């Protein structure tokens, strides 16, 4: 043999060594001797490759200790020469160590010395380094006692081996190895050096390429876990975090990583003896959280890190309470300018941080926080700190919103906040009353909310109890200004009635219902009926108002307040059932002016029924369907009232029985949808062909077997059959908001809580493939696009980038189809451009040409113009500038007309587009 094996010869070696046992390993190695001792490195490397190919086929327990030792020694002694050619010996060592049962005694001594201590791990290629990390992790898990005995010598070897690693595939293994080291070996004087070995990688700077399986988030989390893996890392970690928080070159993404590291550090590290390590971090987190450049809401991880930091301070000051006093004073003092100078736009964020501190501190210091915050908020409501008079109304409104939030916070911590609320009661009500000069509706809402909290906590003074009665009496006749104000009023009435029903009776005696605002009658009566005594007194008036609203389709106000009344007393089953039976009794007898409107209310109410009562109600409806089967007019009227509730029935047999009646087409389709959704694969449901669309939709919702096959067939049918209305079919198919399709309202099976995400991810790839196959029928399938995007509105587009990337070519093809006017596609373009990668040149020209055509078209509506201008702006921001140079003249000339548009918003948007595209030339 010449030592260079092809596949056939390696199989032959295996047969002789393992199957026939006609040759020993020594004889095999002797046969390879010529290649092993060759003067040519390439030939030696090929020989090693051949040996590895053979031994990799051996069973796990085939080699004995002596044989493993023989091979290991040969491979280890060949490392230096192998590094110059291909590194095959590393693969051989890896296989022997990880895939051999009978390892020789003390083999780890020479292995560590040659491979890691004397060797230069970072000089190998990525694949060989990754194998060495595997070997290292195996040693750490299986030979830890020996590594511990090596102590600092091994730590020095480890740091030398891993330092300088840059490949993300190897970093994953390196971090795993580091965790094993820091968790099992005393670091001693090498603690800081070990920490710095990992700290140089954080925050992680890594942009995955297309096809990468390792994400930046995974690397960042792995690296962070290393930085907190040993309690002895705590001082270095906190100093490191402080350094990064004050590094102005960090991006928002990097700050996020640092703050997440702080959150993990709180969980992992013990209390610190010296608060001086932690106090600077409070300023650092505040600096990031209150950075004026960051618009929008306070980011969750900022608040969470601040809360974790304050908790660490509390934990670390148990033996030194005065130290915590200083920390809290610092928090309050440094927050004051951000709260009172609300015109800076950072007041809400500063209060968010103070809320985090409130949740984390002991009662003494939490009281200190809430006392100061409420005083500041009242200052805002007075407008005392406003510099520009024109801003006063807006600042007053902000203050009222903050007041409601903090009063609710105080209510949730009654024992801690009760004294504070008593102290500020008069000031709060007076301040809100003064604010009515600037923001009347918002101020009244604040009064209702604050009064509700005082009454509920039973800390309201006699004056406030009397004032509440006046507020309620005055509100009976006033118009409804906003839904928010009405909800707050009803909340006050409900709580006030439960505590002071005698006062409510005075209001009722002094104010006849006929004098009330008609829109408010039912909501207020429902709010007042919050106890058994109140219900007994008001039941007849409630029934009369229900009859009025159900009989008269033009009656003002909705019936949702009745459902809210039921929802508020589900813990009192007797009263709850009395509410429900009263509603259903009135509903069954009246001739509804708009039965569909009331049917939705009954559907919501029946959802609240206990399971046993719900079953009885379903049986009652089913029985009535059967009774009315021969009377078509009564059956149709009953069906309009009860079909939505009956869709909640889980009995397939009952649903099938009703579906056979002579019902309206829409009701039949709804019943077949419910049947298909609840049926198992073995059930014989026999859904008619004309309701196939409903069947596919129902099975897709449930994630039934073969549902995607049915969906694919449905797309083919819609594409090919011109008699099918594609737009209306897709609209129905993706509508899960209507009362008859909503899974929550109808108790449909969804397969999982994340059913909407699951459906979107399932149907997009199939839709794209069928679109590409549709040929001349593409225009029919593209009708699905707006409905598909509407379906996905509530989903996080960032998490669905892959699916949106699939749909982008569909959009581009659609707008390039001659003779087709896809105006419904225009509103989707800005969203796609925001989340997609930069466009290819041909696609870019297509999109720019299309958007410019909309801008130049004098008949384009305002919505389309806004979308087109928005799309052009996004392109200017996200595309490489050089790719846009050739398109600048078209864009600039196209928007000139819009610069003179009668709508100010469009003029501003057009000017922004022109500026951004003209700037492209300079880049």
N, C-alpha and C positions, 0 to 999 in steps of 0.2 A: 504493500500500500504506500502511496506517496504522501500521505498525511493531509491531503486536500479532499474532503468528503463531499460527494453530492448526496442528494436526498436518498437515493437508492442504497448507497453504501452505509449511511447512518442507520437505515432500517436493518441492514444486514448485521451491523455491529450489535444493535439492540437484540436481534433474534439470537445471536450467538451468546451474548452476555446474560440475558434475562430469561429468554424463553427456553433455549436449549441448555444453557449453563455449560457450554462447551469451551468457554474461555473465561479466564479470571480477569479482574481489573488490571492486575500487574501486567498480564500478557497484552491486554489492550493498550496500556500505556507504552509498553515496549514497542508495540507496532507503530506507535506515533513518534517514537524516539527521534527519527530522522528530522521530521518537521519541527519537533520541539527544540532541537539543538541547531537548527539551520542558522547560517550566518546572515540570512536575509530577514529583517524584522517582519516584513509583510507575510512571508511564508510561516514564521512562528505564530503570527496572529491568526492566520487561517487555520493552522493546526489547533490552536486553542478554541477557535470557533467550532471546529468539528468535534472536539471533545465535549464542549458545552452542549452542542446539539444532541449528542448521544446521551449524556447524563441527565439532561432535562427530561428525557422520556422515562427515566427509572422510576419505579414505585417509591413512595415516601420512605419506606423502611428497607429498601434494597441494599443500600451501602452500609457496611459496618464501620465502626469507629475508626479502625486503622485505615480503611479505604478513604473515608472522608478526610482524615488527617493528611493522607498522601496527596490528595487532590488540592486541599487547602494550601498546603505548603508549596506545591508547585505554582498555584495561581498567585499566591502572595509574593513569591520570589520572582514572579514574572511581571510584577506591577510596573516597575520602572520602564521596561522596554515597551510594554503594552500601551502606556500613556502616550508614546510617540506615534502610535499607529491608529488603533481603533478602540482600545479600552475594553476588549472582550473579557479580560480577567475579572473585571468588576462584576460583570454579569455572572461569571462562574462562581465567584465568592458569594454573591447575593443568592444564587440558587442553592448552594450548599448550606449556607447558614439558615435560610428561611424554609427550605424544602427538604431537609434531612432530619430523620428521627434520631439517628445515632451519631450525635456530635461528639468529638473527642474531648477528653478532660482538659480544662484550662486552655482551650484553643483561643479564648478571648484575649489572652495576654499578647500573643504575637499579632493577632488581628488588629487590636487597638493600636499597638505600637507601629506596625507597618502602614496600616491604612489611614490612620488619623494623626498619630503623633509625628511620625517621620514623613508621612505623605502630605501632599498639598492638594487638599480636596477641591479647592476652587479652580485648579488648573484643568480639571476634567470637563468634558462637555456636559450639557444639561442632563442628558439621559443617564450618564454614569453618576453624576452627583445625586440625582434623585434616588438611584439604587443605593448609594452610600448612606443617604439619609434613612432609607428603609432599614439598612443594617444597623445603623446607630440607634434607631428607635427600638429595634428588636433587642439589642444589648441592654438598653435602659429598662426594658420590661422583663428581661429574663436573666440578666447578669448584674442586677443593681447592687448586690452585696459587694462584688468585686470593684465596681465603679466607685462605690462609697469609700472603700478602702484606699483607692487611689487619691481621693480627696481633691485638694487644690491642683494636683498634677492633671487630673482628668478635666477639671474646669478650664485650665489653661489650654488643654488640647481641644476641648469643645469650642471655645471661643476662637481659637486659631482656625479651626476647620470651617466654621460657619461664617466668619467675618467676610464681608464683601459679596455675599450672595445677593443677586438681583433678579433672578428669574422667578416669576410668580408661582410657577409650578413647583419649584424647589422650596420657595418660601413657605408654602403650605406645610411641607414636611419638616422644614426647619423649625417652624413655630411649634409643631407637635413635639419634636424632640426637646425643645427648650422647656416646654411645660413639664415633661418627664424629669428633666434635670432639676429645675427649680422646686419641684414638689417633693423630690426624694433625696436630694443631696444638700448638705449644709454649705451655704455659699461663703460664709466667713468674710475674709478681707476682699473677696472677689465680688461682693454684692453689687457695688456700684458699677464695676466693669461689666458684669452680666447684664445689669439693667441697661447700660448704654449700648450693649450689643444689639438689643432689640429697639431701643428708643430711636435709633437713627432711621428706622423705617416708618416712624409715625409722625404726623398723619400719613397714611399710605398714598403715594402718588402712582396711580395705575389706571390706565384707560384700556379696558379690554377691547381686543380686536374682534372682528366678526368671526364667530365660531368658537371663541374662548368659552370654556366652561367655568372658569374661575372669575368671580365678580370682584369688583373693588370692595363692596360691602363685606364680603366674606373674608377677604384679606385683612381689612381693617378690624373686624371683630376678632379674628385670630391673633393679630398683633396685640390688640388691647388686652386680651386674656393673658398674654405673656407678661405684660407690664404690671399686672396685679396678681401674678401667680405666687408670689412669696410675700409674707407680711413684712419682711425686711426691706422690701422695695418701697414701702409707704413714703418715707421722707423724700426719696428721689423722685417718686411719681408725682407727688404734690408740687414739688419745685418745677418739675418738667411741665406739668399742666399750667402752672402760673406763667412760665416762660412762653408757652404757645398761645395762651389767651392774650398776652400782650404783644404778640407778633402781628404787626399790621399787614404783613405780606400773606397771611393765611387767607384762604378763600372761605366762603360760607360753608362749603362742604367739609373743609378741614376743621373749621370751628365745631361743626356738628360732631365730627369724630372725637375731638378733644373733650367736648362736654359729655358725650356718651361714655368716654373713658372715666370721667369724673363720677358718673352715676355708678359704673361698675366698681370703682375704687371704694365708694361708700359701702357697697355690699360686701366687699372682700377684706378690706383692711380693718384692723381693730381700732379702738379709740386712740387718739393721739395725745401724748403727754403735753405737747406744746401747741397751743392754738395759733402761734405765730406762723405755722405752716399753712393754716387754713384761712386765716383772715384775709390775706391778699387775694385769695381765690374769689371771695365774695365780690370784690371790686372788679375782678376779671370777668366773672359771669355777667355782672351788671353791665359792664362795658359792651359785651357782645349783645346782650338782650336789648339794650337801649341805644344801639347804634342807629342814628338818624337815617343812615343810608338804607337800612332794611325796612321796607314798607310792609304793610299788612299786619296780621295778627302776630302775637307772641308765639314763637315756634315751640311746640310741646317739649322738645328735648332741652331747651333753655330753662323753662320753668321747672322741669323735672330735675335738672342738674342743680339748680339753685336750692330746691327743696332738699335734695340729698346732701348738699353741702351744709345747710343749716342743721340738719339732723346730725351730721358728723360733729359739728360744733357743740351741739347739745350733749352728745354722747361723750365728747372729750372734755367737757367742763363739769362733769358730775362732782368732782372733788374741789372745784374752784368756781362757785356760782358767780362770783364777781366778773370773771372772765367773760361769761355769757352775757352779763349785763352790758359790757362794753361792746360786744358784737352786735347786740340788738340796737343799742344806741347808734352805732355806726350805720346799720341798715336804715333806720328811720331818718337819721340826719342826711344821708346821701340820697335818699329817695325823695325828700321834700321838694327840691326844685323841679324835679321831673313831674311831680303830681300837680303842684300849684301853677307852674308855668305850662298850662294845658295847651297853649297856642303852639308849643314846640311839637305837639303831636305824639308825645311819648307817655302821656298820662296813663292811658289804658294799660300799656306794657308795664309801667312802673307799679301800678296797682296789682297787676298779675303776679309780679315777683313778691310783692308784699303779702298777697294771698298765699303763695307757696310758703313764705316764712311763717305766716299765721298757723298753717296746718302742721308745721314741723316743731313749733316751740312749746315749751311747758305753759301751763295756764297763766302764770304770772306775766310772762313776756308776750303771750298771745293777746292778753287784755291790753297791754301797752300798745301793741300794733293796732288793734281795732279801735281803741280810743282815739289814737292819732289820725287814723285814716278817715273815720267818720267826721272828725273836726275839719280835716282838709276838704272832704267832699262838700260839706256845708259851705265852706269858703268858696268853692267853685260854683255852687248853686247861687250864692249871693253875687257872683261875678266880681268879687273884690280884687282878684289878681289879673283881670283881663286888661291888656294894654291897649288894644284897638276896640273902640266901641262897637264896630261892626261885627266883631266876633262874639259879642256877649251872649246873644241868643243861642249860638251853637255850643258855647262852653256851658251855659246853664243846662242845655239838653244833655250834654255829656255827663254833667254832675248828677242829674236826676237818674240816668241809667246806672251810674256807678253806685248811687245810693241804694237802689233796689237790689243790686247784686250783693252789696255788703250787708244789708239788712237780712237778706236770705241766708247769707253765710253765718251771721250772728244767730239766726233762728235755729240753724242746724247744730249750733253749739250752745244750747240754752244755758247750761250751768255756768259756762265760762262767760257768756255775754249778757246775762240778764241785768246785771247792775249797770253796764254800759248803756243798754237800751233805755232803762229807766231814767238815767241822767240826761240822755239826749232826746227824750220823747217830745217835749215841747218845742225844742229847737228844730227838730226834723219836720214837724207838722207846720210850724210857722215858715220855715225856709221854703217848703214846697208850695205853700199858699202864696208866698211872695213871688215865686217863680212863674205863677200863672200869668203874670204880666207879659212874660216873654214866650213861654211855651205852655199854653193852657191845657192842651190834651195830655202832654207828657207829665206835667205837674200833677194833674188829677190822677193819672195812672199811678204815679209814685205815692200819692196819699193813700190810694186804695191798697197798694201792695204793702206799704209800711204798716198801715192800720191792721191789715190782715195778720201780719206777723205778731203785732202786739196782742191782738185778741187771741190768737191761737196759743201764744205762750202764757196767756193769762197774766200779763204784766201791764196791761193797759190801765191808766188812771181812770177815775170816774168821769173826768172831763172828756177823755178820748172816747170812752164808751158812749157818752152822750153825743159827741161829735159824729161818731160813726152812724148813729141813728139818723142824724141830720143829713149826712152824705147820702145815705140810702134813700131817704125821702125825696131829696132834691133830684136824685138821678132817675126817679120813676118817669118823669115827664120829658126829660131832655132827650134830644136826638142821639143816635149812636154815631159818634165821631170816627172811632177806629175800632177794629176788632180787638186790638190789644187792650184798649181802655175798657171795653165791655167785659173781656175775660177777667180783668183785674177786679172790676165791680162785682161780677158774679162770685168770684173767689171770696171777696170780703163778705158778701151776703151769706154765702154758704157757711163760712166759719162763724160769722156773727150770730146767725140763726142757731147754730149748734150750742153756742155759749149763752146767748141772751135772747131767747125766743120771746120772752115777755116784752122786750123792746121792739122786736119785729111786729108783734101783735099791735102795738101802739101805732106803728107805721101803717099797717093794714087798715086799722080802724079810722085813721085820719085821712087816708088816701084811697078812694074807691078805685077799683081796677079799671073802670070805664074812663078814668081820667089819665091813665098811664099812656106812655108812648106805645102804640100797638106792636111795634117791633120788639119791644122789651118785655111784653107781658109774659110770654111763655118762658123765656130764659130766666127771668127773675123769679117766677113761681117755682120753677124747677130748682133754682138755687136755694130758695127758702124751704123747699120740701126735703131737707137733708136729714130729718129725724122722723121717727114714727109719729110723734105727736103733731109735728108740722104737716106731715103728709095727710094725716087724718083730717086736719083742718082745711087743707088746700086741695085735696084730691078732686073735688067736684069742679073747682075753677080750672084745674089743670086739664081735666077731661073736656071741659067746654072749649078751652083754647085749642086743644088737639083737634077736636072736631072742626073747629073753624078753619084751622090751617090745612087740614086734610081735604075738606070739602071745597075750599076755595084755592084754585091754582095760582091766583094772584095775591094771596095773603102774604104779607111781608114777613120776612124772617125765615130761618130754617128750623128744622127739628133736631139738629145735632145736639142742642142743649139737653134734650131728653136722654140721649145716649150718654152724655157726660154725667148726668145725674145718676144713671144706672151704674156707670163705671166707678163712681165715687163711693158706692155702697155695696160692692160685691162681697164684702166680708159680713154683711147682714143679709143672709139669704132670704129670710121672710119678707123683709122690706123690698129687697131686689126683685123677688118674684111678683110682689104686688105691683111694682113699677111696670114690669114686663107685661103682666097679664092685663093691666089697665090699657097700655098702649095697643096691644094686639086686639083687645076687645073693641076699642074704638075703631081701629083700622079695619077690622073685619066687617063692621056695620056701615061705615060711611061710603058714600059714592065719591071716590077721590077724583078731584079735578086733574091731578097729575100723579097717577099711581106709581110711575117709575121713580119719581123723586122720593116718595115715602118708602118704596120698596128697598131702596138703598139704606135708609135709616133702620128699617126692620132687620135687614141683613146684618148691619153693624151690631144691633142690639142682641140678636140671636147668637152672635159669636161669643157674647159674654155669659151665656147660660152654662151652668154646671153640666157635665157630660150626661148625666141621667135625664135632666130636664131637657137638654138639647135633643136627645133621642126621642123623648115623648113629643116634642114639638115637631120633629121631622115626620113622625108617624101620624100626627094630627093633620099635617099638610097633605101627606100622601093619601090618607083616608078621604079627605075632602076632594082631592083630584078625582078619585074613583067615583065619589058620590055625584059629581057634576059632569061626569063623562058624557052623558046624553044631552046635556043642555049647553050648546056651543057658546052662546052669548055669555052665560054665567061662568063657564069654564074659562073663556078668554079673559074675562074681567078678574077672576080669581088668579089666573096665571100671571097677569101683569103685577099683581100685588105680592105674590109669594114665590115666584120662580127663583129669584136671587137668593132667598134664604134656603130654599130647597136644594140648591146646588151644593150646600154644605153636607148633605146626606152622604154618609159613607157606605150605605148599602147599595151595591150595584144592582141587586135584584129589584129594589124599590125604584131606582132611577130608570131601569129598563122598562118596568111596568108603566110608569108615567110617560116615557118616551113614545109608547105605542098609541097614546091618545091623540086625538085630532087637535094638535096644538099649533100655534103660529110657527112658521119656519124658524124664526130666530130662537124661540124657546127650545125647539127640537134640537137645533144645533148646540145650544148651551148644555142640554142634557147629555147629548152624545159626547161632548167634550169632557164632562164630569165622569161619564162611564169609562171612556178611553183612558183618562188619567188615573183612575183608581183600579183598572183591570190589570191582572197578572197575565203573563204570556199564555197560560193554560185556560184562561177564561174565554168563553165563547160570547163575544160581544156583538159581532155582526154589524159593524158601523156601515151605513149606506155609503155608496161611492160619492154621492153629492156632498157628504160631510167629511170627506177624506182630509180636507185641509184642517178641520178641527181635530181630527184624530191625530194627524202628524204633530200638530202643535201641542196637544195634550201629552203625547208620549215623549216629546222632546223635553217638555217641562219636567216630567218625572224621570227623565234619562232612562227610559225603558229600553230593553234589548232591541237592536236593529232600528232604533229611532233615526239614526243618521242616514241609514239606507233609505228610509222613507222620505226623509228631508231631501236627499239628493234626487230621488225620483220626482218629488214635487217640483223642484227647480226645473228639471227637464221638461215636465208637462207645461209649466207656466211659460217657459221659453218657446216651446213649439206650438202651443195652442193659442191662436189669436182670439179665440172666443172668450178666453179667460181675461178678466180685468186684472192686469198684473199689479197695478198700484194698490187697488183696494184689497187684493188678496194678501199682499205683503203687509199692508197696514194692519189687517186683522191678525195675520200670523205673528207679528211681533208686538202686538198690543197685550200687555199684561197689567195695564193700569185700570181698564174698565172694570166695573163692578162684577161682571160675569166671568172675567178672566183673571182677576187678581187672586193669586194663590193664598194670600193671608185672609181675604174676605170670604173666600169660598172653601177654605181648608183643603186646597188641592195638594197632591203629593209633589214635592219638588226635587227629591233625590238628595239634596244637601242645602244648608243655609245659603251657600254662595251660588245659588242656581243661576242667577243672572250672569255672573262672570263665566260660569261653566258653559252656558248656552252660547255666549258670544265667542268664546274660544273654540267651541265645537263647529259653529256654523260658518265662521269667516273663511277658513281654508277651503271648505267645500264650495262656498259661494264664489270665491275667486277662480277656482278650477272650472266650475261650470260656466262662469262668465267668459273665460278664455276659450272654452269649447263651443260657445254659442254662435260664433260666426256672425251672420247677418241679424241674429236675434239678440245681440248684446243689449240693444236699447230696451228690450223688455225686462231683462234681469237687472239693469241699472236702476229700475224703479224701486228696487229693494233698498238701495243705498241710504236715502234719507231716513227711512223707517229703521234701518239697522243702527244708524247713528243716534237716532232719538232713543232707541232701546238702550243704548250704552251711555246715555247722558250721565246717569248717576254713578257710573263706574269710574275708577281711577285710570285715566288715560295713560299715566306713566307706567302703570303695571301691565298695560295692554299694548305696549309699543309694537310688539311683534305682529299683533293682529292688525293694528292700524297701518303698519308698513306694508302688509299684504294688500290692504284696500287702496293704498295710494295709487298704484298703477291702474286700478279700475277707474279712479277719478280722472286720471290723466288721459286714459284712452277715451273716456266718455266725453270730455270736453274737446277732444280732437276729432270726434265723429262728425263728418259733414252732414248737414241736413237735420241734425238733432239739436234741440235747444234745451239742454239740461239745466234749466234755471234753478231747479230744486237742489242741484249739486253745489251751487255757488257757496251756500252757507257752510258747507263742509270743508272748503279749501283752507281757511285760516287754521282750523284745528289740525288738519293734516300737516300743514307747513310748520306748525309749532313743534310737533313731536317727531317729525321725520328727519332723517339724515339729509345733508345737502343734495339737491337734485342733480341728475346728470344733465348735460348741456341741452340735449334734445327735449327732455322733459321740462327743463327750465323755460325754454323758448315757448313751448306749448302753453304753460301756465301763465307766463307773462302776457303772451298774445291774447289769451282768453280774458284775463283780468282787465287788460287795457281796452278790449272790445266792450266790456260792460261799462267801464268808466266813460268811454266816448259815446255810448248809446244814450241818446236823449230820452228814451222811453224806460230806461232802467229805474226800478223803484229804489227808494232810499235804503231799504234793507240790503239789496244787492250791491248798491254803491258802497255802503259801509263795509261789507264783506270783502269787496274787491280792493278797496283802499287798505284795509287791514292786512289782506294777503300780500299786497305789494310792500307794505312796511315790514312784514315778517321776513320776506325774501331779502330785503336790504340788510336786515340785522343778522340773518342766519347763513346766507350763502357766502362762499368765498368771494371777496370783492372783485377779483379779476374775472370771475365767471359772469359778472353782471355788466361789465363795461359795454359790451355790444348792445345791451338792451336799454341802456340809459336814455338815448334819444327818443325811443318809442314811449317809454314811461313818462318822461317829462312833458312831451308834447300832448300825450293823452289826458293828463290831469289838468292842463291849463284851463279847460272849460269849467272844471269843478271848483277852481279857485274863485270863481265868481258866482257860485251856487247860492241860492237864497237861504239855505240852511247853514247856520253858523258852524255846527258840528262837522258837516262835510267840508266846509272851507278850511277848518283847522286841520282835519285829517289829511286833506290834499296838500296843504302847505308842509305838513310833517313828511309826507311821502316825497315831495319834491326835494326838500332839504336832505333827506336820507339818501336818495338816489344820486343827487349831485355830489354828495360827499364821497360816494363810491369811487368816482373818477380819481380822487386824490389818494386812494389807498393802494 
